[in-house]
């Protein structure tokens, strides 16, 4: 394996760095993007129970904010719930945008690697072919070792670039889909909270 890497030339270094970055991001996002931790299904019921029993004070809201990303969204809305439905919705949307930004962390890096790695491999191909034609011009076609080295560099960098780009693209699509699914879940839970809270207040006012 080490000999293959050496045969690919200096362009194998950025490709290897890209592969390490893909693996690290994949492991980190796989651990972080856990829907049960980000948007616990039972959280809305717990919040509503605290509201009904008048136990949702400032300490409870702070605890809710620190519990999970969905809890942070709920806390933002509940802190402004007395100012009306629209203000509460605006607060939730503002908090949600920050949460979504955190969920999408490193996904752009994956997409960039998926796009750049094949180009690095292509650059290695071009440089390898330049080396081949330069050797032909200087020594003719009799030096098979030089020709083989240039062709080997061209093929190895191309294969290495694609080997990094394909998993990076798959991981990017997978995590983007997971983020979208989590965002939909959080939106549904937030809408339920707003509707339940303000419909309940309208009933009490009537």
Phi, psi and omega in degrees: 000318180297323179293323178295318179297317178296323181293335181285347178086188186292339179290347176291336180297307177297327178294319177295319177298320177297321180294320178296318179297319179298315180296315181297316180294319180300313181295316182295315180290325179297323178284321186282317186277063177258110186300327180295327179277325183282315182227076180300132184296328184275357187294318181299318178297321178294318179295316181295323177296320177295323178294315183294329181264009179056038180253004184269081178267187183297324178294320178295321179294320177296318178297321178295319181298325183273352187284320185191166175301320177295323176297325177296320178293314178301315182298320179297318179290317182293328179295336182242016184293333182287346183270005177111165184299314184294319178295320178297316179297319179297320179295320178295317180296320179295316178294322181294323180297323178291320179295315180298321178300320178291323179294329182272007180302135178074352180292324176296327178295318177299315179297321179294317179297319179299328180275325188275324185304315177296328179292323176296318177298320178296321177299319176298323177298314180298314180296322178296318179291325175299318178298320180296311183291327175296318179296322179295318180294322185275322189237359184078196182264011184280336182270088184293330182296316180294317180297317180296322179296318179294317179294321178298315178300317181299315183287320183294314181294322178297312180298319181294318179299316179292325180295332176274319186293320184296309176297325179297317179294318179297317179295319179299313180296319181297311183289327177296319177295320179295318178298316179300319179295317179295319180298317178299317179299314180295321178298316180297317180293320180294318179297320178299318180296314181297312182296315181295317184293313186277332173291324178294321180290327177293324178294318180294322180292325179290000000 
